[in-house]
Amino acid sequence: MRASATGIGGLTVSYFTGDPESQTPTFSSITPSGVLYFDLRVSPTNTFTSVTLDECAANVQPALDYYDPTTGTWQVIQGASLVTQNGQSCVQFVFTTTTTPSIADLTGTQFAAPVVTTPTPTPTPSTPTQGYWEVTSAGDVYTFGSATFHGSTGNLVLDKPVVGAVADRATGGYWLVAQHGGVFSFDAPFEGSLPALPASAQPHVPVVGMAATPDGQGYWEVTSAGDVYTFGDAQFYGSLGNVRLAAPIVGIAAAPNGQGYWLVGADGGVFAFGDASYQGSLPGLHIQVHDITGIAADPNGGYWLVGSDGGVFSFGGAAYHGSLPGQGVTVNDVVGIAATPHGNGYRLVGADGGVFDFGSAQFEGSIPGLPASVRPPVPTVGIATAS
């Protein structure tokens, strides 16, 4: 509160802890959340030609009432305005000999100024914009972020363990693939699987990966020997079944247009078929490793390889966004990599279900963060991006 005057005389300002008249000020159209009560008194002898009142407070409003003893009610003062002084909001009124009330009325006149507190908005929980699934060797599926649960094989007795999961971009569902080539579809079309083939056509080595066509109407399965099997509208572009490999195949990734695929070996060797262009490999860089566990295609071209230590190797147009060794993290159980839909990030997943995000990939949770009672007793074998 500030009071000043032009002329000679004395000014006294006093505050009240509550409404001194036990009545409610009107404040015109303003509904206050609080009210400041005070009085302003001029000395009996003064030569004031104007008295300026400034009531400064947080969230004060441009309104002012005074108590009129002749009517016994609070009255709105016309002409109060809101000004800023030293960064503070102040309601201001200038008393003269002709205003209502006038300088002559300031003999302990009581005033009321409204304060409207802006409520602090309750934060709206953010809706996850990214999501992913983790799958275990038993076919348990765990969802994180915006990923939706469509089912699992966790309540089934499987002939062979599940080795991976693939997202269906067309339906939002997913497939699980088992070591013997069995395919389990969840809100994704079932187009066949290896166990349904004649015994003479089935592989004698385990299936290690699966990739889907962009329209979700087909998929490829690959074995550790590099045999490629096609289902639905997935076309055959070649395989390594007749090639002697330096290291077993550990994964497959589809070309962005669905008209080709890459296979990757445990030594980081990359084999390209169809429209999937060869962009390089670890043996081609004279890098000797034997622990590559997966490959992911960049929708913009190129691909990433990941090792069990979380090391990431980028080729072609695939941008490098980081790796676990680069962050000083020591692990030896990374089992897979999944790219974000737009290719500007990727996630790694460990056998314990731990998820590590890079680039634009957002962390939405992981199995180790779940209550112990719901964590699986079997290892995580793959991750698939939902959005």
Secondary structure, 3 states (H helix, E strand, C coil): CEEEEECCCCEEEEEECCCCCCCCCCCCCCCCCEEEEEEEEECCCCCCCEEEEEEECCCECCCCEEEECCCCEEEECCCCEEEEECCEEEEEEEECCCCCCCHHHCEEEEEEEEECCCCCCCCCCCCCCCEEEEEECCCCEEEEECCCCCCCCCCCCCCCCEEEEEECCCCCCEEEEECCCCEEEECCCCCCCHHHCCHHHCCCCCEEEEEECCCCCEEEEEECCCCEEEEECCCCCCCCCCCCCCCCEEEEEECCCCCEEEEEECCCCEEEEECCCCCCCCHHHCCCCCCEEEEEECCCCCEEEEECCCCEEEECCCCCCCCCHHHCCCCCCEEEEEECCCCCEEEEEECCCCEEEEECCCCCCCHHHCCHHHCCCCCEEEEEECC
